[in-house]
Amino acid sequence: MKLLLDACVWGKAATELRTGGHDVVWVGDWAEDPGDESLLVFARNEQRILITLDKDFGELAILRGIRHHGILRLVNIPARAQANACEQVLRTHAIDLVAGALITVEPGRLRIRPPTAET
């Protein structure tokens, strides 16, 4: 799976996901963060699922209608558990994400917002 990890995601999660066979780009490796809107565009153009802790991406996608290739938001997931949480969601909901869903995962809860026609 092709993934783009926002800079706010724990850096070792990128390493763990790569070890799991995923093609991972971590924004923390870049010289500077280009901003949320640019990251969404980059992820869409590269056909990468965006993984973040930041709720602003959902707002950009839903309220502003910015197209994306799937967003996975981690809420209250400890840094060392982030890669595992991503793996679990990717195993069960990769098709939803690739189709453009916005998924929020938090301890004991998973919410899926299906893609809209514009996604």
C-alpha positions as CSV (number, residue, x, y, z in Angstrom):
1,M,0.0,0.0,0.0
2,K,1.3,3.5,-0.8
3,L,1.1,5.8,2.3
4,L,2.0,9.4,3.1
5,L,2.6,9.9,6.8
6,D,2.1,13.4,8.1
7,A,5.0,14.9,10.1
8,C,2.9,14.6,13.3
9,V,2.9,10.8,13.0
10,W,5.7,9.1,14.9
11,G,8.8,8.7,12.7
12,K,9.3,5.0,13.7
13,A,5.8,4.2,12.5
14,A,7.1,4.9,9.0
15,T,9.9,2.4,9.5
16,E,7.6,-0.2,11.0
17,L,5.1,0.2,8.1
18,R,8.0,-0.1,5.5
19,T,9.0,-3.3,7.3
20,G,5.5,-4.5,6.8
21,G,5.9,-4.1,3.0
22,H,4.3,-0.7,2.5
23,D,5.6,2.1,0.3
24,V,5.9,4.9,2.9
25,V,6.8,8.6,2.5
26,W,7.1,10.4,5.9
27,V,6.8,14.2,5.7
28,G,9.1,14.4,8.7
29,D,12.0,13.4,6.3
30,W,11.3,16.5,4.1
31,A,13.2,19.8,4.6
32,E,9.9,21.6,5.3
33,D,6.3,20.8,5.5
34,P,4.5,22.3,2.5
35,G,1.2,22.6,4.4
36,D,-2.0,20.6,4.7
37,E,-3.6,21.4,1.3
38,S,-0.3,20.7,-0.6
39,L,0.0,17.4,1.3
40,L,-3.5,16.3,0.3
41,V,-2.7,17.2,-3.4
42,F,0.6,15.3,-3.2
43,A,-1.0,12.2,-1.7
44,R,-3.8,12.3,-4.3
45,N,-1.3,12.7,-7.2
46,E,0.9,9.9,-5.9
47,Q,-2.2,7.7,-5.0
48,R,-1.1,7.5,-1.4
49,I,-3.4,7.2,1.6
50,L,-2.7,10.1,4.0
51,I,-2.2,9.1,7.6
52,T,-2.3,11.9,10.2
53,L,-3.3,12.9,13.7
54,D,-4.6,16.3,12.4
55,K,-8.3,16.8,12.1
56,D,-7.7,19.7,9.6
57,F,-7.4,17.2,6.7
58,G,-10.9,16.0,7.2
59,E,-12.1,19.6,7.2
60,L,-10.3,20.3,4.0
61,A,-11.7,17.2,2.4
62,I,-15.3,17.5,3.6
63,L,-15.9,21.3,3.9
64,R,-13.7,22.5,1.1
65,G,-14.1,19.5,-1.1
66,I,-10.4,18.9,-1.8
67,R,-10.0,15.6,-3.5
68,H,-7.9,12.9,-1.8
69,H,-6.9,9.2,-2.1
70,G,-8.1,8.2,1.4
71,I,-7.4,9.7,4.8
72,L,-6.7,7.7,8.0
73,R,-6.8,9.8,11.1
74,L,-5.4,8.5,14.4
75,V,-6.9,9.9,17.6
76,N,-5.3,9.3,21.0
77,I,-3.2,6.4,19.7
78,P,0.1,6.3,21.5
79,A,3.1,6.8,19.3
80,R,4.4,3.3,19.7
81,A,1.0,1.9,18.7
82,Q,0.5,4.0,15.6
83,A,2.0,1.6,13.1
84,N,0.0,-1.3,14.5
85,A,-3.3,0.7,14.4
86,C,-2.6,1.6,10.8
87,E,-1.9,-2.0,9.9
88,Q,-5.1,-3.1,11.5
89,V,-7.2,-0.6,9.5
90,L,-5.3,-1.3,6.3
91,R,-6.0,-5.0,6.6
92,T,-9.7,-4.5,7.0
93,H,-10.5,-1.2,5.2
94,A,-7.9,-0.7,2.5
95,I,-10.6,-0.9,-0.2
96,D,-12.6,1.9,1.5
97,L,-9.5,4.1,1.9
98,V,-8.3,3.6,-1.7
99,A,-11.9,4.5,-2.8
100,G,-11.5,7.8,-0.9
101,A,-13.0,7.2,2.5
102,L,-12.0,9.2,5.6
103,I,-11.4,6.8,8.5
104,T,-10.9,7.9,12.1
105,V,-9.5,5.4,14.5
106,E,-9.3,5.8,18.2
107,P,-9.0,3.3,21.1
108,G,-12.1,1.2,21.0
109,R,-13.7,3.1,18.1
110,L,-13.6,3.2,14.3
111,R,-15.6,5.7,12.2
112,I,-15.8,5.5,8.4
113,R,-17.0,8.3,6.3
114,P,-17.5,6.9,2.8
115,P,-16.2,8.7,-0.2
116,T,-18.3,11.3,-1.9
117,A,-18.8,11.5,-5.6
118,E,-16.2,14.3,-5.7
119,T,-13.4,12.4,-3.9
